Amino acid sequence: MENSITNWKPAADVWIAFAKAHPELGYVPTINSWIHFQRRYVNHLIGLDVVRRSPVRSAMIADTKRFERVVFDLLTRPDAVTSAAESIP
């Protein structure tokens, strides 16, 4: 599969969609829950190249093809995050 820049969307929007899709995890799909989540995990997600920081107002963008799988693993199986991120094209 070819990498594409069209996969990248505003990270807050991607997070809200994730929280709506996974109510079993207990996160409220709001900008506030994104703020709290990213304070804890964003450096890890940047390290995995799932989230990037834009130079404009430090806005963040997320890879929509990888975000759900990596974040789900991060929240439910922290030991599996690195391997899950590497296995997603």
C-alpha positions as CSV (number, residue, x, y, z in Angstrom):
1,M,0.0,0.0,0.0
2,E,1.3,3.4,-0.9
3,N,1.7,6.0,1.8
4,S,-0.5,9.1,1.3
5,I,-0.7,12.5,2.9
6,T,-4.5,12.3,2.6
7,N,-4.5,10.0,5.6
8,W,-3.6,12.9,7.9
9,K,-6.4,14.8,9.6
10,P,-6.7,17.0,12.7
11,A,-5.8,14.9,15.6
12,A,-8.6,16.2,17.8
13,D,-11.2,15.1,15.2
14,V,-9.6,11.7,14.9
15,W,-9.6,11.3,18.6
16,I,-13.3,12.3,18.9
17,A,-14.2,9.7,16.2
18,F,-12.1,7.1,18.1
19,A,-13.9,7.8,21.4
20,K,-17.3,7.6,19.8
21,A,-16.4,4.3,18.1
22,H,-15.1,2.8,21.4
23,P,-17.4,3.8,24.3
24,E,-16.2,0.6,26.1
25,L,-13.0,2.5,26.9
26,G,-14.9,5.1,28.9
27,Y,-13.6,8.3,27.1
28,V,-16.0,11.1,26.4
29,P,-15.8,12.2,22.7
30,T,-14.9,15.8,23.4
31,I,-12.0,18.2,22.8
32,N,-11.4,18.2,26.6
33,S,-10.9,14.4,26.7
34,W,-8.5,14.9,23.7
35,I,-6.5,17.5,25.7
36,H,-6.2,15.1,28.7
37,F,-5.4,12.1,26.5
38,Q,-2.7,13.9,24.5
39,R,-1.0,15.4,27.6
40,R,-0.3,11.8,28.7
41,Y,0.3,10.0,25.4
42,V,1.2,12.4,22.6
43,N,5.0,12.1,22.9
44,H,4.6,8.4,22.5
45,L,2.4,8.7,19.5
46,I,4.7,11.2,17.9
47,G,7.6,8.7,18.5
48,L,5.5,6.1,16.6
49,D,4.8,8.6,13.8
50,V,1.0,8.2,14.4
51,V,0.7,11.9,15.4
52,R,2.7,14.9,14.2
53,R,2.8,18.4,15.4
54,S,2.2,21.1,12.8
55,P,4.3,24.2,13.0
56,V,1.1,26.3,12.8
57,R,-0.1,27.0,16.3
58,S,1.3,23.6,17.4
59,A,-1.8,21.9,15.9
60,M,-1.6,18.2,15.8
61,I,-2.5,15.9,12.9
62,A,-3.0,12.1,13.1
63,D,-2.6,9.3,10.6
64,T,-6.2,8.0,10.2
65,K,-5.0,4.6,8.9
66,R,-3.0,3.9,12.1
67,F,-4.4,6.0,14.9
68,E,-7.3,3.7,15.9
69,R,-5.3,0.5,16.1
70,V,-2.3,2.0,17.9
71,V,-4.4,4.0,20.4
72,F,-6.6,1.0,21.1
73,D,-3.5,-1.1,21.8
74,L,-2.0,1.7,23.8
75,L,-5.0,1.9,26.1
76,T,-5.7,-1.8,26.4
77,R,-2.3,-3.5,25.8
78,P,0.5,-1.0,26.4
79,D,3.1,-3.8,25.8
80,A,1.8,-4.3,22.3
81,V,1.9,-0.8,21.0
82,T,5.3,-0.8,19.3
83,S,4.7,-4.1,17.5
84,A,1.2,-3.0,16.4
85,A,2.5,0.3,15.1
86,E,5.2,-1.5,13.1
87,S,2.8,-4.0,11.6
88,I,0.4,-1.4,10.1
89,P,1.5,-0.2,6.7
